[in-house]
Amino acid sequence: MTFSNSTYLKLKNRLKKNYQLRLTQQLKNLSSENLAIARWLKKNGEELKTFSSVKWNLLHQIEEFIFLHNKSKNLNDESFGALEEEIFEKWNQSEFAGDFLKALNLGNKIRKASEKTSKILDRHLVNFAQRHILHQKNVTHFYKIQTSLGEITKNGEISNLIPNIIQINDKNITVFSRSQKEGKIFCERISKALKIIMVSSPDSWERFKAFTEVIVPIRESHFVSYSHQDLPGYSMINLYHRDFVDLMDDLLHENGHHHLNYYLNLSHLIEEPIESIYYSPWRRTLRPLRGIYHAYFTFFWAFKLFSDLLKSQEADSVFNSYEKEKMIWRAVEEYYMLSFTFEDLKWAKNNGLIHRKGWELVAEQKILIDQKKNDIKKLEKKLSFYKDDLINLKSALKKAKKDFKKC
């Protein structure tokens, strides 16, 4: 089975080996360069020898920097071709977009603007390495705050959130907070959620234990949760505006991204055409293949969690009637949305857009989903408050199937 402890361990070891190979290559690439990050690496390269999520993140940033630094030399100020468009988009989608656009607005051509922004990124990388690898506190005006690593702005200065440690059996999880009091509340809620998951959905717990390392709180009410492919194991989760059932869901959802991102960091699972031709039941809009592929893989774990919880004694002893109906609805809702999306994924696979390994991952999930079909039919009959939502969902999916049918 793809979802097993031995598979998780092999996957993590593969990423560590890949890190070593890529680090060695980038050290060679930078050895002759007169760049700030090259000088830092020459002096402190030994600090990067062992893998960590933060070091992987730094390596990814260095690779992006090398690409942009080298490609900037080839930009054409007289015409705007494919390379110019690629570099423009990379800067525009980065945290240095403001610096790049400012350089353009000052009258610089794209090549000069890219070179100027590369110099800022170069100095940012050194400051990043000093702060997060050497654990020095200095900050320069080139540095971009790293909220995903627990940094915040307080009284106009960058400071760090407080790390709190949760220990469940042999698993340690770091939970950031703004105060000791807040940290205690967060840790109690998360510990309770994870212990319920451990008892009621052991497979979900084992997978969480394998991939999640750090939880960073989000305060903005319009954000639910998110994570980054280049920062393995760091979950940014709204711990302020979500209820307890949502918390369990969010913990496993982001963990699903971590699991998938390990594969994506190592291999090519899917092609990624930019056309938004796939209806997403979760967003109720059209999305590209990458969007629905990620959604299928990650929302599967919400389906599994709630399906498992509803068969566990924990549901009767811990949750009230409103929470239990919400879990029933979430299991039923995910069943129909996942089933709908699988048909689109099958179409993409038949058209050569999903590779063998990418298909194996979702096909295994599909088998487990189909095994719950009879359970879902029984759960539907228990819905009361969400009965109209189910009718609306089925109607929306039926319409989407007709409106966005693939040729």
C-alpha positions in Angstrom: 0.0 0.0 0.0 1.2 3.5 -0.8 -0.2 4.7 2.5 1.9 2.9 5.0 4.6 3.7 7.6 7.4 2.0 5.6 6.4 4.0 2.5 6.4 7.3 4.4 9.9 6.5 5.8 11.3 5.6 2.3 9.8 8.8 0.9 11.4 11.0 3.5 14.8 9.3 3.1 14.6 9.9 -0.6 14.0 13.6 -0.1 17.0 13.8 2.2 19.2 12.1 -0.4 17.8 14.4 -3.1 18.6 17.4 -0.8 22.3 16.3 -0.5 22.7 15.9 -4.3 21.1 19.3 -5.1 23.0 21.1 -2.4 26.3 19.7 -3.7 25.4 20.8 -7.2 24.4 24.3 -6.2 27.6 24.7 -4.1 29.5 23.9 -7.4 27.4 26.3 -9.4 28.1 29.2 -7.0 31.8 28.4 -6.2 33.1 30.9 -8.9 30.4 33.5 -8.4 31.1 36.8 -6.7 27.8 36.9 -4.9 26.8 37.5 -1.3 25.2 34.1 -0.9 28.1 32.4 -2.6 30.5 33.9 0.0 28.2 32.9 2.8 28.0 29.3 1.6 31.8 29.1 1.2 32.2 30.1 4.8 29.2 28.3 6.3 28.4 25.5 3.9 28.9 22.8 6.5 25.9 24.1 8.4 23.7 22.9 5.5 25.0 19.3 5.3 22.1 17.8 7.3 18.6 18.0 6.0 15.8 20.1 7.6 12.7 21.7 6.3 14.2 25.2 6.7 17.3 24.2 4.8 15.3 22.7 2.0 13.4 26.0 1.8 16.7 27.9 1.6 18.0 25.5 -1.0 14.9 26.1 -3.1 15.3 29.9 -2.8 19.0 29.6 -3.8 18.0 27.5 -6.9 15.4 30.1 -7.9 17.9 32.9 -7.4 20.6 31.1 -9.6 18.0 30.7 -12.3 16.9 34.3 -12.2 20.5 35.6 -11.8 21.7 33.7 -14.9 18.6 34.3 -17.1 18.7 38.0 -16.4 21.9 38.3 -18.5 20.0 37.0 -21.5 17.0 39.3 -21.4 16.2 41.4 -24.4 15.3 45.0 -23.8 14.2 45.6 -27.3 11.5 42.8 -27.5 9.3 40.9 -25.1 9.5 37.2 -25.9 9.0 34.0 -24.0 12.0 34.4 -21.8 11.1 37.9 -20.8 7.6 36.8 -20.1 8.8 33.9 -17.9 11.1 36.1 -15.9 8.5 38.8 -15.5 6.0 36.3 -14.1 8.5 34.7 -11.8 9.4 38.1 -10.2 5.7 39.2 -10.2 4.6 36.1 -8.3 7.5 36.2 -5.8 7.8 38.1 -2.5 10.1 40.5 -4.4 7.4 41.6 -6.8 7.3 45.1 -5.2 11.0 45.6 -5.7 10.9 44.4 -9.3 7.9 46.5 -10.3 9.4 49.6 -8.5 12.6 49.1 -10.6 10.5 49.0 -13.8 8.4 52.0 -12.8 11.7 54.0 -12.3 12.3 53.6 -16.0 14.6 50.5 -16.0 14.3 48.0 -18.8 13.4 44.5 -17.8 17.0 43.2 -17.9 18.2 46.0 -15.5 15.1 45.7 -13.3 15.7 41.9 -13.0 19.4 42.4 -12.2 18.6 45.0 -9.5 16.0 42.7 -7.9 18.5 39.8 -8.1 20.9 41.8 -6.0 18.2 42.4 -3.4 17.3 38.6 -3.4 21.0 37.8 -3.0 21.3 39.8 0.2 18.0 38.5 1.4 19.3 35.0 1.1 22.3 35.8 3.3 20.1 37.4 5.9 17.7 34.4 5.8 20.6 32.0 6.3 22.0 34.1 9.2 18.6 34.2 10.9 17.3 30.7 10.3 20.4 28.6 9.9 22.9 30.3 12.2 20.1 31.7 14.5 21.4 35.2 14.5 18.9 38.0 15.1 20.2 40.7 12.7 17.8 42.1 10.0 18.7 44.2 7.0 16.3 46.2 4.8 16.8 43.6 2.1 15.2 40.9 4.2 11.6 39.8 3.7 9.7 38.7 6.8 9.1 34.9 6.9 5.6 34.5 8.5 5.6 30.8 7.6 8.6 30.4 9.9 6.8 32.1 12.8 8.0 35.7 12.3 5.7 38.6 12.9 6.1 42.4 12.9 5.7 43.9 16.3 6.1 47.7 17.0 7.7 48.1 13.6 10.3 45.3 14.2 10.5 41.7 13.2 10.1 39.3 16.2 9.4 35.6 16.6 6.3 33.8 17.8 6.8 31.6 20.9 7.4 27.9 20.2 5.5 25.4 22.3 6.0 21.7 22.2 3.3 19.0 22.1 4.4 15.5 22.7 2.1 12.6 21.9 3.8 9.2 22.4 7.1 9.5 20.5 5.9 12.5 18.3 6.9 16.1 19.0 5.0 18.9 17.3 6.0 22.6 17.5 3.1 25.0 17.9 3.7 28.7 17.6 1.8 31.3 19.6 1.8 35.0 20.4 1.8 34.5 24.2 2.2 31.7 26.7 -1.5 31.8 27.5 -2.4 31.5 23.9 0.1 28.7 23.5 -1.4 26.7 26.3 -4.9 27.0 24.7 -3.6 26.0 21.3 -1.7 23.1 22.6 -4.6 21.8 24.6 -7.0 22.0 21.6 -4.5 20.4 19.1 -3.5 17.7 21.6 -7.1 16.8 22.1 -7.8 16.7 18.4 -4.8 14.6 17.6 -5.5 12.1 20.4 -9.0 11.6 19.1 -7.6 11.1 15.6 -5.0 8.6 16.9 -7.7 6.5 18.6 -10.5 6.8 15.9 -8.5 7.0 12.7 -5.1 5.3 13.3 -4.1 5.5 9.6 -4.7 9.3 9.6 -2.6 9.6 12.8 0.3 7.6 11.4 0.4 9.7 8.3 0.2 13.0 10.4 3.0 11.8 12.6 5.1 11.1 9.5 4.7 14.5 7.8 3.6 17.4 10.1 6.3 19.1 12.3 5.3 22.7 12.9 2.0 24.5 13.2 1.9 28.3 12.7 -1.3 30.1 13.6 -3.2 32.3 11.1 -5.2 35.2 12.5 -6.9 36.4 9.3 -10.4 35.2 9.3 -10.5 34.8 5.5 -7.8 32.2 5.6 -8.5 28.6 6.6 -5.1 26.9 6.2 -2.2 26.6 3.7 1.3 25.2 3.3 4.2 25.5 0.9 5.8 22.8 -1.3 9.3 24.1 -0.5 8.7 24.1 3.3 7.9 20.4 4.2 6.0 19.8 7.4 5.0 23.5 8.2 1.2 23.9 8.5 -0.3 27.4 8.6 -3.7 26.9 10.3 -6.4 29.3 11.4 -6.6 28.6 15.1 -8.8 31.6 15.9 -11.9 31.4 13.8 -12.5 27.6 13.3 -14.4 25.2 15.5 -13.1 21.9 16.9 -14.4 19.7 14.0 -12.8 22.1 11.6 -9.5 21.9 13.5 -9.3 18.1 13.0 -10.1 18.6 9.4 -7.5 21.4 8.9 -4.7 19.4 10.6 -5.2 16.5 8.3 -5.8 18.6 5.2 -2.5 20.4 5.4 -0.8 17.1 6.3 -2.2 15.8 3.0 -0.4 18.6 1.2 2.8 17.7 3.0 2.5 14.1 1.9 1.8 15.0 -1.7 4.5 17.6 -1.8 7.1 15.0 -0.9 6.2 13.2 -4.1 6.1 16.5 -6.0 9.5 17.5 -4.7 10.9 14.2 -6.0 9.1 13.3 -9.2 6.8 14.5 -12.0 3.3 13.3 -11.1 1.2 15.3 -13.6 1.5 17.6 -16.5 0.3 21.1 -15.6 -1.5 22.8 -18.5 -2.7 26.2 -17.4 -6.2 25.8 -18.9 -9.0 25.9 -16.3 -11.3 23.3 -17.7 -12.0 21.2 -14.6 -14.9 22.0 -12.3 -13.9 22.1 -8.7 -16.8 21.2 -6.3 -14.8 22.7 -3.4 -14.4 26.1 -5.0 -17.4 25.9 -7.4 -15.4 27.3 -10.2 -13.2 26.0 -13.0 -9.6 25.2 -12.2 -6.5 23.7 -13.9 -5.6 20.1 -13.5 -3.1 20.8 -10.7 -5.9 22.4 -8.6 -8.3 19.4 -8.7 -5.5 16.9 -8.4 -4.3 18.5 -5.2 -7.9 18.8 -4.0 -8.6 15.2 -4.6 -5.6 13.9 -2.8 -6.0 16.2 0.3 -9.8 16.2 0.7 -9.7 12.4 0.7 -8.3 12.6 4.2 -11.2 14.6 5.5 -13.5 11.9 4.0 -11.5 9.2 5.7 -11.3 11.1 9.1 -15.0 11.7 9.3 -15.9 8.2 8.1 -13.7 6.7 10.7 -14.9 9.0 13.5 -18.5 8.1 12.8 -17.7 4.5 13.4 -15.8 5.2 16.6 -17.1 5.3 20.1 -15.3 8.7 20.4 -18.1 10.3 18.3 -20.7 9.4 21.0 -18.6 10.3 24.0 -16.9 13.5 22.8 -19.1 15.3 20.3 -22.5 16.9 20.7 -25.4 16.3 18.3 -24.5 19.4 16.2 -20.9 18.3 15.8 -21.9 14.7 14.9 -24.3 15.9 12.2 -21.6 18.2 10.9 -19.2 15.2 10.6 -21.9 13.2 8.8 -22.4 16.0 6.4 -18.6 16.4 5.8 -18.3 12.6 5.1 -21.2 12.6 2.7 -20.2 15.9 1.1 -16.6 14.7 0.4 -17.9 11.4 -0.9 -19.9 13.1 -3.7 -17.3 15.7 -4.5 -14.4 13.2 -4.6 -16.5 10.9 -6.8 -17.3 13.7 -9.2 -13.6 14.8 -9.4 -12.3 11.3 -10.0 -14.1 11.2 -13.3 -12.2 14.3 -14.4 -8.9 12.9 -13.2 -9.6 9.7 -15.2 -10.2 11.8 -18.3 -6.9 13.6 -17.7 -5.1 10.3 -17.2 -6.5 8.9 -20.4 -5.2 12.0 -22.2 -1.7 11.5 -20.9 -1.8 14.3 -18.3 -1.3 12.1 -15.2 1.8 9.9 -15.0 1.9 6.4 -13.6 2.9 7.3 -10.0 0.5 10.2 -9.9 -2.3 7.9 -10.9 -1.4 5.2 -8.4 -1.8 7.7 -5.6 -5.4 8.8 -6.4 -6.4 5.3 -7.7 -5.6 3.8 -4.3 -7.7 6.5 -2.6 -10.6 5.7 -5.0 -10.6 2.1 -3.9 -11.0 3.2 -0.3 -13.7 5.6 -1.1 -15.7 3.1 -3.0 -15.6 0.7 -0.1 -17.6 3.3 1.9 -20.5 3.6 -0.6 -23.1 1.7 1.4 -22.1 3.5 4.6 -22.6 6.9 2.9 -26.1 5.9 1.7 -27.0 5.1 5.4 -25.4 8.4 6.6 -27.4 10.4 4.1 -30.7 9.3 5.8 -29.4 10.7 9.1 -29.0 14.3 7.8 -31.4 16.9 9.1 -29.9 20.3 9.3 -27.8 19.7 6.1 -30.5 17.9 4.1 -31.0 20.9 1.8 -27.2 21.3 1.4 -27.0 17.8 0.1 -29.9 18.4 -2.4 -28.1 21.6 -3.6 -24.8 19.8 -3.9 -26.2 16.9 -6.0 -27.9 19.5 -8.2 -24.7 21.5 -8.7 -22.7 18.4 -9.5 -25.3 17.2 -12.0 -25.3 20.6 -13.7 -21.5 20.8 -13.7 -21.3 17.3 -15.3 -23.5 18.5 -18.1 -22.0 22.0 -18.5 -18.3 21.0 -18.4 -18.4 17.6 -20.1 -15.1 16.7 -21.7 -15.2 15.9 -25.4 
